[in-house]
Amino acid sequence: MRVPERFRLIHIVASPAALDKAEYLRIAPDEALAFAAPESIDDPYAIVEPDDGYAGLWLDAQEAEKFLARACEWELPPHRPAFAQGAVAGLPAKLWIERDRMLILVPAPYAADLEERLA
């Protein structure tokens, strides 16, 4: 059974123009998550802080497609890589979609729920 693990991400709040200059998991026009701290952000008022409030796991493309076919009611972006967010299996989720795999992230308190729904 696949068990979600805690992810340490970097939470960034900055101007949309500053966030446009790099590839982030964009959760709002002025807010993003990153896997690593950015070297610099072109916004003197940017806030960059560690965020370990998410749990998730990587699924290979076939596994992800099978799970999402029964657990996701909305259409995924057609291009890859892509970031999407919305309800998945009744949980608030963020998806980082690559060609061969997908990361499913949920708020850490929902880790056990995600594990149960993946089974």
Biotite code that builds the C-alpha atoms (Angstrom):
import biotite.structure as struc

atoms = struc.array([
    struc.Atom([0.000, 0.000, 0.000], chain_id="A", res_id=1, res_name="MET", atom_name="CA", element="C"),
    struc.Atom([1.276, 3.473, -0.916], chain_id="A", res_id=2, res_name="ARG", atom_name="CA", element="C"),
    struc.Atom([1.710, 5.766, 2.082], chain_id="A", res_id=3, res_name="VAL", atom_name="CA", element="C"),
    struc.Atom([1.800, 9.550, 1.638], chain_id="A", res_id=4, res_name="PRO", atom_name="CA", element="C"),
    struc.Atom([4.854, 11.215, 3.132], chain_id="A", res_id=5, res_name="GLU", atom_name="CA", element="C"),
    struc.Atom([5.416, 14.724, 4.436], chain_id="A", res_id=6, res_name="ARG", atom_name="CA", element="C"),
    struc.Atom([6.794, 17.154, 1.850], chain_id="A", res_id=7, res_name="PHE", atom_name="CA", element="C"),
    struc.Atom([8.849, 20.203, 2.712], chain_id="A", res_id=8, res_name="ARG", atom_name="CA", element="C"),
    struc.Atom([8.030, 22.842, 0.166], chain_id="A", res_id=9, res_name="LEU", atom_name="CA", element="C"),
    struc.Atom([8.860, 26.522, -0.040], chain_id="A", res_id=10, res_name="ILE", atom_name="CA", element="C"),
    struc.Atom([5.898, 28.899, 0.165], chain_id="A", res_id=11, res_name="HIS", atom_name="CA", element="C"),
    struc.Atom([6.385, 32.092, -1.835], chain_id="A", res_id=12, res_name="ILE", atom_name="CA", element="C"),
    struc.Atom([4.243, 35.214, -1.845], chain_id="A", res_id=13, res_name="VAL", atom_name="CA", element="C"),
    struc.Atom([5.373, 37.794, -4.389], chain_id="A", res_id=14, res_name="ALA", atom_name="CA", element="C"),
    struc.Atom([4.156, 39.937, -7.233], chain_id="A", res_id=15, res_name="SER", atom_name="CA", element="C"),
    struc.Atom([2.713, 37.978, -10.160], chain_id="A", res_id=16, res_name="PRO", atom_name="CA", element="C"),
    struc.Atom([5.422, 39.424, -12.427], chain_id="A", res_id=17, res_name="ALA", atom_name="CA", element="C"),
    struc.Atom([8.149, 38.090, -10.139], chain_id="A", res_id=18, res_name="ALA", atom_name="CA", element="C"),
    struc.Atom([6.545, 34.639, -9.992], chain_id="A", res_id=19, res_name="LEU", atom_name="CA", element="C"),
    struc.Atom([6.169, 34.552, -13.779], chain_id="A", res_id=20, res_name="ASP", atom_name="CA", element="C"),
    struc.Atom([9.954, 34.382, -14.152], chain_id="A", res_id=21, res_name="LYS", atom_name="CA", element="C"),
    struc.Atom([10.293, 30.798, -12.888], chain_id="A", res_id=22, res_name="ALA", atom_name="CA", element="C"),
    struc.Atom([8.331, 27.545, -12.875], chain_id="A", res_id=23, res_name="GLU", atom_name="CA", element="C"),
    struc.Atom([6.482, 27.201, -9.583], chain_id="A", res_id=24, res_name="TYR", atom_name="CA", element="C"),
    struc.Atom([3.405, 25.366, -8.391], chain_id="A", res_id=25, res_name="LEU", atom_name="CA", element="C"),
    struc.Atom([1.243, 28.471, -8.781], chain_id="A", res_id=26, res_name="ARG", atom_name="CA", element="C"),
    struc.Atom([-1.604, 28.374, -6.257], chain_id="A", res_id=27, res_name="ILE", atom_name="CA", element="C"),
    struc.Atom([-2.760, 31.985, -6.806], chain_id="A", res_id=28, res_name="ALA", atom_name="CA", element="C"),
    struc.Atom([-1.610, 34.904, -8.974], chain_id="A", res_id=29, res_name="PRO", atom_name="CA", element="C"),
    struc.Atom([0.688, 36.134, -6.195], chain_id="A", res_id=30, res_name="ASP", atom_name="CA", element="C"),
    struc.Atom([1.374, 32.867, -4.384], chain_id="A", res_id=31, res_name="GLU", atom_name="CA", element="C"),
    struc.Atom([3.324, 29.718, -5.240], chain_id="A", res_id=32, res_name="ALA", atom_name="CA", element="C"),
    struc.Atom([4.950, 26.598, -3.860], chain_id="A", res_id=33, res_name="LEU", atom_name="CA", element="C"),
    struc.Atom([8.409, 25.435, -4.892], chain_id="A", res_id=34, res_name="ALA", atom_name="CA", element="C"),
    struc.Atom([10.425, 22.276, -4.315], chain_id="A", res_id=35, res_name="PHE", atom_name="CA", element="C"),
    struc.Atom([13.536, 24.325, -3.509], chain_id="A", res_id=36, res_name="ALA", atom_name="CA", element="C"),
    struc.Atom([14.178, 27.867, -2.358], chain_id="A", res_id=37, res_name="ALA", atom_name="CA", element="C"),
    struc.Atom([14.590, 30.249, -5.275], chain_id="A", res_id=38, res_name="PRO", atom_name="CA", element="C"),
    struc.Atom([18.002, 31.835, -5.679], chain_id="A", res_id=39, res_name="GLU", atom_name="CA", element="C"),
    struc.Atom([16.386, 35.237, -6.054], chain_id="A", res_id=40, res_name="SER", atom_name="CA", element="C"),
    struc.Atom([12.993, 36.789, -6.610], chain_id="A", res_id=41, res_name="ILE", atom_name="CA", element="C"),
    struc.Atom([12.572, 40.111, -8.343], chain_id="A", res_id=42, res_name="ASP", atom_name="CA", element="C"),
    struc.Atom([10.291, 41.511, -5.638], chain_id="A", res_id=43, res_name="ASP", atom_name="CA", element="C"),
    struc.Atom([11.725, 43.362, -2.617], chain_id="A", res_id=44, res_name="PRO", atom_name="CA", element="C"),
    struc.Atom([8.586, 42.529, -0.613], chain_id="A", res_id=45, res_name="TYR", atom_name="CA", element="C"),
    struc.Atom([8.519, 38.814, -1.396], chain_id="A", res_id=46, res_name="ALA", atom_name="CA", element="C"),
    struc.Atom([7.921, 36.369, 1.425], chain_id="A", res_id=47, res_name="ILE", atom_name="CA", element="C"),
    struc.Atom([9.775, 33.059, 1.120], chain_id="A", res_id=48, res_name="VAL", atom_name="CA", element="C"),
    struc.Atom([9.257, 30.519, 3.911], chain_id="A", res_id=49, res_name="GLU", atom_name="CA", element="C"),
    struc.Atom([9.522, 26.736, 4.365], chain_id="A", res_id=50, res_name="PRO", atom_name="CA", element="C"),
    struc.Atom([6.141, 25.004, 4.376], chain_id="A", res_id=51, res_name="ASP", atom_name="CA", element="C"),
    struc.Atom([5.900, 21.433, 5.606], chain_id="A", res_id=52, res_name="ASP", atom_name="CA", element="C"),
    struc.Atom([2.124, 21.415, 5.802], chain_id="A", res_id=53, res_name="GLY", atom_name="CA", element="C"),
    struc.Atom([1.653, 19.026, 2.869], chain_id="A", res_id=54, res_name="TYR", atom_name="CA", element="C"),
    struc.Atom([1.755, 15.275, 2.450], chain_id="A", res_id=55, res_name="ALA", atom_name="CA", element="C"),
    struc.Atom([1.686, 13.369, -0.773], chain_id="A", res_id=56, res_name="GLY", atom_name="CA", element="C"),
    struc.Atom([3.244, 10.822, -3.046], chain_id="A", res_id=57, res_name="LEU", atom_name="CA", element="C"),
    struc.Atom([4.412, 10.268, -6.576], chain_id="A", res_id=58, res_name="TRP", atom_name="CA", element="C"),
    struc.Atom([2.409, 7.925, -8.779], chain_id="A", res_id=59, res_name="LEU", atom_name="CA", element="C"),
    struc.Atom([3.545, 6.695, -12.180], chain_id="A", res_id=60, res_name="ASP", atom_name="CA", element="C"),
    struc.Atom([1.404, 7.952, -15.068], chain_id="A", res_id=61, res_name="ALA", atom_name="CA", element="C"),
    struc.Atom([-0.604, 4.732, -15.412], chain_id="A", res_id=62, res_name="GLN", atom_name="CA", element="C"),
    struc.Atom([-1.335, 4.530, -11.674], chain_id="A", res_id=63, res_name="GLU", atom_name="CA", element="C"),
    struc.Atom([-2.301, 8.212, -11.560], chain_id="A", res_id=64, res_name="ALA", atom_name="CA", element="C"),
    struc.Atom([-4.592, 7.903, -14.578], chain_id="A", res_id=65, res_name="GLU", atom_name="CA", element="C"),
    struc.Atom([-6.385, 4.912, -13.048], chain_id="A", res_id=66, res_name="LYS", atom_name="CA", element="C"),
    struc.Atom([-6.817, 6.673, -9.675], chain_id="A", res_id=67, res_name="PHE", atom_name="CA", element="C"),
    struc.Atom([-7.963, 9.978, -11.169], chain_id="A", res_id=68, res_name="LEU", atom_name="CA", element="C"),
    struc.Atom([-10.438, 8.257, -13.500], chain_id="A", res_id=69, res_name="ALA", atom_name="CA", element="C"),
    struc.Atom([-12.452, 7.274, -10.422], chain_id="A", res_id=70, res_name="ARG", atom_name="CA", element="C"),
    struc.Atom([-11.494, 10.090, -8.052], chain_id="A", res_id=71, res_name="ALA", atom_name="CA", element="C"),
    struc.Atom([-11.408, 13.322, -10.053], chain_id="A", res_id=72, res_name="CYS", atom_name="CA", element="C"),
    struc.Atom([-14.469, 14.944, -11.609], chain_id="A", res_id=73, res_name="GLU", atom_name="CA", element="C"),
    struc.Atom([-12.647, 17.742, -13.437], chain_id="A", res_id=74, res_name="TRP", atom_name="CA", element="C"),
    struc.Atom([-10.471, 17.710, -16.529], chain_id="A", res_id=75, res_name="GLU", atom_name="CA", element="C"),
    struc.Atom([-6.700, 17.782, -16.147], chain_id="A", res_id=76, res_name="LEU", atom_name="CA", element="C"),
    struc.Atom([-4.609, 20.260, -18.137], chain_id="A", res_id=77, res_name="PRO", atom_name="CA", element="C"),
    struc.Atom([-3.584, 18.702, -21.472], chain_id="A", res_id=78, res_name="PRO", atom_name="CA", element="C"),
    struc.Atom([0.041, 19.928, -21.505], chain_id="A", res_id=79, res_name="HIS", atom_name="CA", element="C"),
    struc.Atom([2.946, 18.584, -19.415], chain_id="A", res_id=80, res_name="ARG", atom_name="CA", element="C"),
    struc.Atom([4.409, 19.592, -17.099], chain_id="A", res_id=81, res_name="PRO", atom_name="CA", element="C"),
    struc.Atom([1.350, 21.140, -15.495], chain_id="A", res_id=82, res_name="ALA", atom_name="CA", element="C"),
    struc.Atom([0.038, 22.151, -12.112], chain_id="A", res_id=83, res_name="PHE", atom_name="CA", element="C"),
    struc.Atom([-3.619, 21.800, -11.129], chain_id="A", res_id=84, res_name="ALA", atom_name="CA", element="C"),
    struc.Atom([-5.591, 21.997, -7.937], chain_id="A", res_id=85, res_name="GLN", atom_name="CA", element="C"),
    struc.Atom([-9.077, 21.010, -6.863], chain_id="A", res_id=86, res_name="GLY", atom_name="CA", element="C"),
    struc.Atom([-11.027, 18.246, -5.175], chain_id="A", res_id=87, res_name="ALA", atom_name="CA", element="C"),
    struc.Atom([-9.637, 14.747, -5.725], chain_id="A", res_id=88, res_name="VAL", atom_name="CA", element="C"),
    struc.Atom([-11.414, 11.874, -3.980], chain_id="A", res_id=89, res_name="ALA", atom_name="CA", element="C"),
    struc.Atom([-13.203, 14.478, -1.872], chain_id="A", res_id=90, res_name="GLY", atom_name="CA", element="C"),
    struc.Atom([-9.929, 15.989, -0.636], chain_id="A", res_id=91, res_name="LEU", atom_name="CA", element="C"),
    struc.Atom([-8.365, 19.366, -1.410], chain_id="A", res_id=92, res_name="PRO", atom_name="CA", element="C"),
    struc.Atom([-5.432, 18.427, -3.630], chain_id="A", res_id=93, res_name="ALA", atom_name="CA", element="C"),
    struc.Atom([-2.623, 19.923, -5.650], chain_id="A", res_id=94, res_name="LYS", atom_name="CA", element="C"),
    struc.Atom([-1.279, 17.958, -8.610], chain_id="A", res_id=95, res_name="LEU", atom_name="CA", element="C"),
    struc.Atom([2.129, 18.362, -10.235], chain_id="A", res_id=96, res_name="TRP", atom_name="CA", element="C"),
    struc.Atom([1.800, 16.457, -13.496], chain_id="A", res_id=97, res_name="ILE", atom_name="CA", element="C"),
    struc.Atom([4.810, 15.329, -15.511], chain_id="A", res_id=98, res_name="GLU", atom_name="CA", element="C"),
    struc.Atom([4.864, 13.093, -18.596], chain_id="A", res_id=99, res_name="ARG", atom_name="CA", element="C"),
    struc.Atom([5.691, 9.880, -16.718], chain_id="A", res_id=100, res_name="ASP", atom_name="CA", element="C"),
    struc.Atom([4.479, 10.592, -13.197], chain_id="A", res_id=101, res_name="ARG", atom_name="CA", element="C"),
    struc.Atom([2.289, 12.762, -10.991], chain_id="A", res_id=102, res_name="MET", atom_name="CA", element="C"),
    struc.Atom([2.695, 14.187, -7.503], chain_id="A", res_id=103, res_name="LEU", atom_name="CA", element="C"),
    struc.Atom([-0.496, 14.345, -5.467], chain_id="A", res_id=104, res_name="ILE", atom_name="CA", element="C"),
    struc.Atom([-0.300, 16.729, -2.509], chain_id="A", res_id=105, res_name="LEU", atom_name="CA", element="C"),
    struc.Atom([-2.908, 17.218, 0.204], chain_id="A", res_id=106, res_name="VAL", atom_name="CA", element="C"),
    struc.Atom([-2.798, 19.204, 3.442], chain_id="A", res_id=107, res_name="PRO", atom_name="CA", element="C"),
    struc.Atom([-0.864, 17.023, 5.914], chain_id="A", res_id=108, res_name="ALA", atom_name="CA", element="C"),
    struc.Atom([-3.894, 16.309, 8.147], chain_id="A", res_id=109, res_name="PRO", atom_name="CA", element="C"),
    struc.Atom([-5.477, 14.512, 5.156], chain_id="A", res_id=110, res_name="TYR", atom_name="CA", element="C"),
    struc.Atom([-2.571, 12.108, 4.574], chain_id="A", res_id=111, res_name="ALA", atom_name="CA", element="C"),
    struc.Atom([-4.407, 9.128, 6.075], chain_id="A", res_id=112, res_name="ALA", atom_name="CA", element="C"),
    struc.Atom([-7.518, 9.968, 4.048], chain_id="A", res_id=113, res_name="ASP", atom_name="CA", element="C"),
    struc.Atom([-5.466, 10.048, 0.833], chain_id="A", res_id=114, res_name="LEU", atom_name="CA", element="C"),
    struc.Atom([-3.884, 6.704, 1.711], chain_id="A", res_id=115, res_name="GLU", atom_name="CA", element="C"),
    struc.Atom([-7.347, 5.202, 2.303], chain_id="A", res_id=116, res_name="GLU", atom_name="CA", element="C"),
    struc.Atom([-8.732, 6.527, -0.985], chain_id="A", res_id=117, res_name="ARG", atom_name="CA", element="C"),
    struc.Atom([-5.735, 5.255, -2.971], chain_id="A", res_id=118, res_name="LEU", atom_name="CA", element="C"),
    struc.Atom([-6.358, 1.703, -1.716], chain_id="A", res_id=119, res_name="ALA", atom_name="CA", element="C"),
])
